[in-house]
Amino acid sequence: MNTISISKDIEPLSEFRKRSADFIKRLKKEKQPIVLTQHGKSAAVLIDVTEFERFTNRLELLEDLLEAKQQVEKGQTYTLKEAKERIENHISKWK
């Protein structure tokens, strides 16, 4: 997802109401978010579904990495041997 272009990617809500199908085509083609304004202020962001999925997947990964970093800083880690034992113990419950 690229940086939003003020001249191209910001549209009034009234324009979206008139040409919503065109906006959807544009989203699918360009994969670029569109900011909708109402009374001159930002009101909503339209984003292509695949770009939204990609964005949320990245966000989840970043949250997982942050949690892992915090666990390491707190010393909440396992040796390789301990990790293997925990995994094997967990797997054995499913057999």
C-alpha positions as CSV (number, residue, x, y, z in Angstrom):
1,M,0.0,0.0,0.0
2,N,1.5,3.3,-1.1
3,T,1.2,6.7,0.6
4,I,-2.1,8.4,0.0
5,S,-2.0,11.1,-2.6
6,I,-3.9,14.2,-1.6
7,S,-4.7,15.2,-5.2
8,K,-5.8,11.7,-6.2
9,D,-6.9,9.6,-3.3
10,I,-9.2,11.9,-1.3
11,E,-12.7,12.2,-2.5
12,P,-16.0,13.7,-1.1
13,L,-18.6,11.2,0.1
14,S,-21.1,12.8,-2.4
15,E,-18.8,11.8,-5.3
16,F,-18.7,8.2,-3.9
17,R,-22.5,8.1,-3.7
18,K,-22.7,9.1,-7.4
19,R,-20.0,6.8,-8.7
20,S,-19.6,4.0,-6.2
21,A,-19.1,1.3,-8.9
22,D,-16.3,3.4,-10.4
23,F,-14.7,3.7,-7.0
24,I,-14.8,-0.1,-6.5
25,K,-13.2,-0.7,-10.0
26,R,-10.5,1.8,-9.1
27,L,-9.8,0.1,-5.8
28,K,-9.5,-3.3,-7.5
29,K,-7.2,-1.9,-10.2
30,E,-4.9,0.4,-8.3
31,K,-5.0,-1.3,-4.8
32,Q,-4.7,2.2,-3.4
33,P,-6.9,3.3,-0.4
34,I,-9.4,6.1,-1.0
35,V,-10.2,8.6,1.8
36,L,-13.8,9.8,1.8
37,T,-14.5,13.2,3.2
38,Q,-17.7,14.6,4.7
39,H,-18.1,18.3,5.2
40,G,-14.5,18.7,4.3
41,K,-13.2,16.3,7.0
42,S,-12.0,12.8,6.6
43,A,-14.8,10.4,7.4
44,A,-13.8,6.9,6.1
45,V,-11.2,4.9,4.2
46,L,-12.1,2.5,1.4
47,I,-9.6,-0.3,0.8
48,D,-9.5,-3.3,-1.5
49,V,-10.3,-6.6,0.2
50,T,-7.0,-8.2,-0.7
51,E,-5.0,-5.2,0.5
52,F,-7.1,-5.2,3.7
53,E,-6.2,-8.9,4.3
54,R,-2.6,-8.3,3.6
55,F,-2.6,-5.3,6.0
56,T,-4.3,-7.3,8.8
57,N,-1.9,-10.2,8.3
58,R,1.0,-7.9,8.7
59,L,-0.5,-6.3,11.7
60,E,-1.0,-9.6,13.4
61,L,2.6,-10.6,12.6
62,L,3.9,-7.4,14.1
63,E,1.8,-7.9,17.2
64,D,3.2,-11.4,17.6
65,L,6.7,-10.1,17.2
66,L,6.2,-7.4,19.8
67,E,4.8,-10.0,22.2
68,A,7.8,-12.3,21.6
69,K,10.2,-9.4,22.1
70,Q,8.5,-8.5,25.4
71,Q,8.7,-12.2,26.5
72,V,12.4,-12.3,25.8
73,E,12.9,-9.0,27.7
74,K,11.1,-10.6,30.7
75,G,13.2,-13.8,30.4
76,Q,10.1,-15.8,29.5
77,T,12.1,-18.1,27.1
78,Y,12.9,-21.8,26.8
79,T,16.0,-23.7,25.8
80,L,15.8,-25.8,22.6
81,K,15.5,-28.9,24.8
82,E,12.7,-27.4,26.9
83,A,10.8,-26.3,23.8
84,K,11.1,-29.7,22.2
85,E,9.8,-31.4,25.4
86,R,6.9,-29.0,25.6
87,I,6.0,-29.5,21.9
88,E,6.3,-33.3,22.3
89,N,4.1,-33.3,25.4
90,H,1.5,-31.2,23.7
91,I,1.5,-33.4,20.6
92,S,1.2,-36.6,22.7
93,K,-2.1,-35.3,24.1
94,W,-3.6,-35.4,20.6
95,K,-2.6,-39.0,19.8
